[in-house]
Amino acid sequence: MKQLDLRVYPREEIADVLSVNIKDSSHFKRNIENKLSKWGYGYQYKTAEVTITSQPDTPEKRLAEILCRGFGLDIQVCAIQFACFIAAFTDIEGFCTMPWEEKANLYYRQYGYCVDERTLRNWCASLIKNGIVAKFPSSVAWRTDVIQGVKHRSLVQADECQRVQDYFNRRRELFKEHYGLFKTSGTEKTARTIAWKETYKALWSEFSCCYYYCKHFTLTAFSDEVKEDLMQIYELVREIKESVDAEKNKCCPPTKEEFDRQWRICSAPFIKLE
């Protein structure tokens, strides 16, 4: 993504570059200033022209500019963490089709940032909205086991296909049975909630695990311009991460949140994705 030059931009040109409606005279100045500030530029505004006085000049600021301009980054979101999420689709094997909690754990292992599943979901929704990520109609089967109180998630293997089918057939039967028992108890929503709770309790007892499907999210096809931006994002992510890792290795202890997250992940057996 080409940066704005350090020069004077006539009113018409700056409006075109920033995609601001020049006819909206009552909000024109505000819209110009908001965008330039969000993108990290220094400027001097005059009615007939705008002078760009400084550019985003560090890896962190440059990354934030690219993400704000081309990838829908909210100014309140940490640019490096958001960029790492984009990079995860190619850096982490199987990231496109794993459960969100597994995504969060492997994201932490790869980049060292503590980001919860809900935040990752929101970021993914933002990328889908901006045409960067697509959700495929196909799904991938996973299973969760609990061994000595610790959750283990793994991809379903080919020889489990019949068991998965049996699981979902049995789930349908159990829900119908339990819903029939509780449908007269309170509202329909309450009856369905109780029925699903009892259904999964029975399934755990019968199968000793939980089977489920995960949607397939992946980076979409891009124009050459977007591909170039992605390459810049990957390069900047690695540059920033190397710098951060070097600083951490000097003397900085982890924060309590980082320590708690690392202890929780590292204390559980790691499931290698096939």
MARMIKOL-780452 format. One record per residue (C-alpha): residue in one letter; x, y, z. Coordinates in steps of 0.02 Angstrom, whole numbers, plus 32768, in hexadecimal, padded with zeros to 4 digits. Layout:
[atom 'A' [X Y Z]]
...
END
This chain:
[atom 'M' [8000 8000 8000]]
[atom 'K' [804B 80A5 7FC8]]
[atom 'Q' [805A 8127 804F]]
[atom 'L' [8023 81DC 803A]]
[atom 'D' [80B4 824C 8004]]
[atom 'L' [80FA 82D8 806F]]
[atom 'R' [80B1 8364 8006]]
[atom 'V' [801C 83D5 7FEA]]
[atom 'Y' [7F7B 8381 7FAE]]
[atom 'P' [7EF7 83F1 7F5D]]
[atom 'R' [7E49 83DE 7FA6]]
[atom 'E' [7E09 8374 7F13]]
[atom 'E' [7E9F 82FF 7F15]]
[atom 'I' [7E9E 82DD 7FD0]]
[atom 'A' [7DE3 82BB 7FC7]]
[atom 'D' [7E02 823B 7F3F]]
[atom 'V' [7E95 81E8 7F98]]
[atom 'L' [7E34 81D8 803B]]
[atom 'S' [7D8D 81AE 7FE8]]
[atom 'V' [7D38 8240 803E]]
[atom 'N' [7C9F 8294 7FF3]]
[atom 'I' [7CD9 8341 7FBE]]
[atom 'K' [7C25 837E 7FB0]]
[atom 'D' [7C05 835D 8068]]
[atom 'S' [7C48 8407 809C]]
[atom 'S' [7C05 8402 814E]]
[atom 'H' [7C66 8363 8178]]
[atom 'F' [7CF5 836B 80FB]]
[atom 'K' [7D7A 83AE 8172]]
[atom 'R' [7D49 8335 81FC]]
[atom 'N' [7D4C 829F 8187]]
[atom 'I' [7DF5 82CD 8140]]
[atom 'E' [7E42 82E7 81EC]]
[atom 'N' [7DF6 8249 8233]]
[atom 'K' [7E3D 81DD 81A8]]
[atom 'L' [7EEA 822A 81AB]]
[atom 'S' [7EF4 821C 8268]]
[atom 'K' [7EB6 8168 8264]]
[atom 'W' [7F37 813B 81E1]]
[atom 'G' [7FC3 818B 8247]]
[atom 'Y' [7FEE 8222 81DA]]
[atom 'G' [8021 82CF 8212]]
[atom 'Y' [7FCD 8359 81AF]]
[atom 'Q' [7F9F 8411 81A0]]
[atom 'Y' [7EEE 8432 8165]]
[atom 'K' [7EB9 84C9 80FF]]
[atom 'T' [7E16 84E1 80A3]]
[atom 'A' [7E65 84D3 7FF7]]
[atom 'E' [7EEE 8455 801F]]
[atom 'V' [7F38 83D8 8099]]
[atom 'T' [7FF2 83C9 80B9]]
[atom 'I' [8033 831F 80F2]]
[atom 'T' [80BC 8345 8170]]
[atom 'S' [80E9 8295 81AE]]
[atom 'Q' [80CB 81DE 8183]]
[atom 'P' [80B8 8141 81EE]]
[atom 'D' [8171 811C 8201]]
[atom 'T' [8181 8085 8275]]
[atom 'P' [8152 7FCF 8252]]
[atom 'E' [80C3 7FDD 82CF]]
[atom 'K' [807D 807D 8283]]
[atom 'R' [8094 803E 81D2]]
[atom 'L' [8038 7F9E 81FE]]
[atom 'A' [7FA9 7FFF 824D]]
[atom 'E' [7F9B 806B 81B0]]
[atom 'I' [7F8D 7FD5 813C]]
[atom 'L' [7F0D 7F80 81AA]]
[atom 'C' [7EA4 801C 81C0]]
[atom 'R' [7EA3 8048 8108]]
[atom 'G' [7E8D 7F9D 80BC]]
[atom 'F' [7E51 7F21 813E]]
[atom 'G' [7DCD 7F7A 81A6]]
[atom 'L' [7E33 7F87 8246]]
[atom 'D' [7DDC 7FE6 82D2]]
[atom 'I' [7E51 8068 831C]]
[atom 'Q' [7E34 801E 83CA]]
[atom 'V' [7E73 7F71 8396]]
[atom 'C' [7F2A 7F45 83AD]]
[atom 'A' [7F73 7F45 82FD]]
[atom 'I' [7FFA 7EC1 831A]]
[atom 'Q' [7F7F 7E48 836B]]
[atom 'F' [7F02 7E60 82DD]]
[atom 'A' [7F8C 7E49 825D]]
[atom 'C' [7FC6 7DA9 82B2]]
[atom 'F' [7F15 7D66 82A1]]
[atom 'I' [7F1C 7D84 81E5]]
[atom 'A' [7FC8 7D33 81DC]]
[atom 'A' [7F89 7C9C 823F]]
[atom 'F' [7F23 7C61 81AA]]
[atom 'T' [7FC6 7C37 8151]]
[atom 'D' [8040 7C25 81E4]]
[atom 'I' [7FDD 7BA4 8249]]
[atom 'E' [7FB5 7AFF 81F6]]
[atom 'G' [7EFB 7AD6 81FF]]
[atom 'F' [7ECD 7B81 8246]]
[atom 'C' [7E40 7B95 81C6]]
[atom 'T' [7DD9 7B03 8207]]
[atom 'M' [7DFB 7AF0 82C2]]
[atom 'P' [7D8B 7B1E 8357]]
[atom 'W' [7D99 7BD2 8395]]
[atom 'E' [7DE4 7BA0 843C]]
[atom 'E' [7E69 7B3C 83E0]]
[atom 'K' [7E87 7BD3 836F]]
[atom 'A' [7EA3 7C40 8409]]
[atom 'N' [7F1C 7BC4 8457]]
[atom 'L' [7F85 7BAC 83BA]]
[atom 'Y' [7F80 7C67 8397]]
[atom 'Y' [7FCD 7C81 8444]]
[atom 'R' [8050 7BFB 8427]]
[atom 'Q' [8080 7C46 837F]]
[atom 'Y' [8081 7D00 83A9]]
[atom 'G' [807D 7D0F 8467]]
[atom 'Y' [7FE1 7D7D 8472]]
[atom 'C' [7F4F 7D53 84E4]]
[atom 'V' [7EB0 7D6A 847D]]
[atom 'D' [7E0E 7D11 84A9]]
[atom 'E' [7D9E 7CB1 8432]]
[atom 'R' [7D17 7D36 842F]]
[atom 'T' [7D92 7DBA 83F4]]
[atom 'L' [7DD4 7D47 836C]]
[atom 'R' [7D22 7D29 8331]]
[atom 'N' [7D03 7DE5 8328]]
[atom 'W' [7DA4 7DFF 82C6]]
[atom 'C' [7D73 7D75 824E]]
[atom 'A' [7CC7 7DC4 8235]]
[atom 'S' [7D1C 7E6A 820D]]
[atom 'L' [7D8E 7E16 818D]]
[atom 'I' [7CF9 7DBE 813D]]
[atom 'K' [7C9E 7E64 8132]]
[atom 'N' [7D34 7EB3 80DA]]
[atom 'G' [7D49 7E22 8061]]
[atom 'I' [7DEE 7DE3 80A9]]
[atom 'V' [7DAD 7D3F 80F2]]
[atom 'A' [7D23 7CCE 80AE]]
[atom 'K' [7CB9 7C4D 8109]]
[atom 'F' [7CA5 7BAD 80A5]]
[atom 'P' [7C05 7B44 80B1]]
[atom 'S' [7C6C 7AA9 80D7]]
[atom 'S' [7C97 7A77 818A]]
[atom 'V' [7D1B 7A0B 81DE]]
[atom 'A' [7CF3 798F 8269]]
[atom 'W' [7D4B 799D 8312]]
[atom 'R' [7D3A 7944 83B7]]
[atom 'T' [7D58 7978 846B]]
[atom 'D' [7D89 78FE 84F5]]
[atom 'V' [7DA2 7925 85AC]]
[atom 'I' [7E31 78C5 85FC]]
[atom 'Q' [7E57 78E5 86B4]]
[atom 'G' [7DF7 7987 86AC]]
[atom 'V' [7E55 79CA 8614]]
[atom 'K' [7E02 79E8 856B]]
[atom 'H' [7E56 7997 84D5]]
[atom 'R' [7E1F 79CE 8428]]
[atom 'S' [7E4D 796F 838A]]
[atom 'L' [7E1A 795A 82D6]]
[atom 'V' [7DA6 78C9 82B3]]
[atom 'Q' [7E01 783C 825A]]
[atom 'A' [7DBF 77DF 81C2]]
[atom 'D' [7D9A 7740 8224]]
[atom 'E' [7D24 77A3 8298]]
[atom 'C' [7CAA 77D9 8210]]
[atom 'Q' [7C28 7756 823B]]
[atom 'R' [7C35 777F 82F4]]
[atom 'V' [7C1C 7837 82CD]]
[atom 'Q' [7B80 780D 826A]]
[atom 'D' [7B40 77A1 82F9]]
[atom 'Y' [7B61 7831 8371]]
[atom 'F' [7AFA 78AF 8310]]
[atom 'N' [7A6E 7832 82F0]]
[atom 'R' [7A68 780F 83AA]]
[atom 'R' [7A6E 78C9 83D1]]
[atom 'R' [79D5 78E5 8365]]
[atom 'E' [7977 7858 83BC]]
[atom 'L' [79A5 7891 846B]]
[atom 'F' [7976 7947 844B]]
[atom 'K' [78CC 7914 8406]]
[atom 'E' [78B1 78A7 849E]]
[atom 'H' [78E5 792B 851E]]
[atom 'Y' [788C 79B9 84C6]]
[atom 'G' [77EC 7953 84CE]]
[atom 'L' [7802 7945 858A]]
[atom 'F' [7825 79FE 85A9]]
[atom 'K' [77C1 7A59 8522]]
[atom 'T' [7733 7A7B 859D]]
[atom 'S' [77AD 7AC0 861E]]
[atom 'G' [77B5 7B7E 860C]]
[atom 'T' [77DE 7BCF 8566]]
[atom 'E' [7817 7B77 84C8]]
[atom 'K' [78C4 7BC4 84DD]]
[atom 'T' [78D2 7B7D 858D]]
[atom 'A' [7897 7AD3 8553]]
[atom 'R' [7916 7ACE 84C6]]
[atom 'T' [79A3 7B05 853A]]
[atom 'I' [797C 7A7E 85B9]]
[atom 'A' [7965 79FC 852F]]
[atom 'W' [7A10 7A22 84E3]]
[atom 'K' [7A61 7A1D 858F]]
[atom 'E' [7A1A 7972 85B4]]
[atom 'T' [7A42 7936 8504]]
[atom 'Y' [7AFB 7960 8512]]
[atom 'K' [7B04 7917 85C0]]
[atom 'A' [7AC2 7872 857C]]
[atom 'L' [7B38 787A 84E6]]
[atom 'W' [7BCF 7890 8556]]
[atom 'S' [7B98 77F9 85B8]]
[atom 'E' [7B82 778E 851C]]
[atom 'F' [7C14 77C7 84AF]]
[atom 'S' [7C8F 780E 8531]]
[atom 'C' [7CB2 78A1 84BC]]
[atom 'C' [7C60 792C 845A]]
[atom 'Y' [7C5F 7936 839C]]
[atom 'Y' [7C40 79D8 833F]]
[atom 'Y' [7C63 7A30 829B]]
[atom 'C' [7CCF 7ACA 827F]]
[atom 'K' [7CB2 7B43 81F0]]
[atom 'H' [7D39 7B5C 816F]]
[atom 'F' [7D7E 7C0F 816B]]
[atom 'T' [7E07 7C3E 80F1]]
[atom 'L' [7E5A 7CD2 809F]]
[atom 'T' [7E01 7D00 7FFE]]
[atom 'A' [7E45 7D1F 7F4F]]
[atom 'F' [7E97 7DC9 7F47]]
[atom 'S' [7EC6 7E4F 7ECD]]
[atom 'D' [7F7F 7E6E 7EB3]]
[atom 'E' [7F71 7F08 7F21]]
[atom 'V' [7F29 7EA7 7FB4]]
[atom 'K' [7FAB 7E1E 7F9D]]
[atom 'E' [8032 7EA1 7FA9]]
[atom 'D' [7FE3 7EE6 8047]]
[atom 'L' [7FDD 7E37 8093]]
[atom 'M' [8095 7E1D 806F]]
[atom 'Q' [80BB 7EC2 80C6]]
[atom 'I' [8050 7E8C 815A]]
[atom 'Y' [80AD 7DE6 816A]]
[atom 'E' [8156 7E3C 8160]]
[atom 'L' [8126 7EBF 81E0]]
[atom 'V' [80DC 7E3C 8256]]
[atom 'R' [817F 7DDB 8255]]
[atom 'E' [81E7 7E78 826B]]
[atom 'I' [817F 7EB5 82FE]]
[atom 'K' [8175 7E08 834E]]
[atom 'E' [8232 7DF1 8344]]
[atom 'S' [824A 7E9B 8396]]
[atom 'V' [81CB 7E75 8420]]
[atom 'D' [8217 7DC9 8441]]
[atom 'A' [82C4 7E14 844E]]
[atom 'E' [8286 7E92 84CF]]
[atom 'K' [822A 7E0D 8534]]
[atom 'N' [82C5 7DA0 8539]]
[atom 'K' [832A 7E2B 8589]]
[atom 'C' [82D8 7E3E 8632]]
[atom 'C' [821C 7E5A 8627]]
[atom 'P' [81B6 7DD9 8689]]
[atom 'P' [810E 7DA5 8640]]
[atom 'T' [8070 7DFB 8679]]
[atom 'K' [7FF9 7D9B 86EA]]
[atom 'E' [7F82 7D7F 8658]]
[atom 'E' [800F 7D3B 85EB]]
[atom 'F' [804E 7CCC 8678]]
[atom 'D' [7FA1 7C86 869F]]
[atom 'R' [7F7E 7C65 85E7]]
[atom 'Q' [8027 7C13 85CB]]
[atom 'W' [8017 7BA7 8665]]
[atom 'R' [7F69 7B6C 8632]]
[atom 'I' [7F9F 7B40 8581]]
[atom 'C' [8047 7AF1 85A9]]
[atom 'S' [8001 7A8A 8639]]
[atom 'A' [7F89 7A32 85C0]]
[atom 'P' [7FC6 79AF 8543]]
[atom 'F' [7FDA 79FC 8497]]
[atom 'I' [7F77 79AA 840C]]
[atom 'K' [7FD6 79AD 8369]]
[atom 'L' [7F66 79D4 82D6]]
[atom 'E' [7F70 7959 8248]]
END
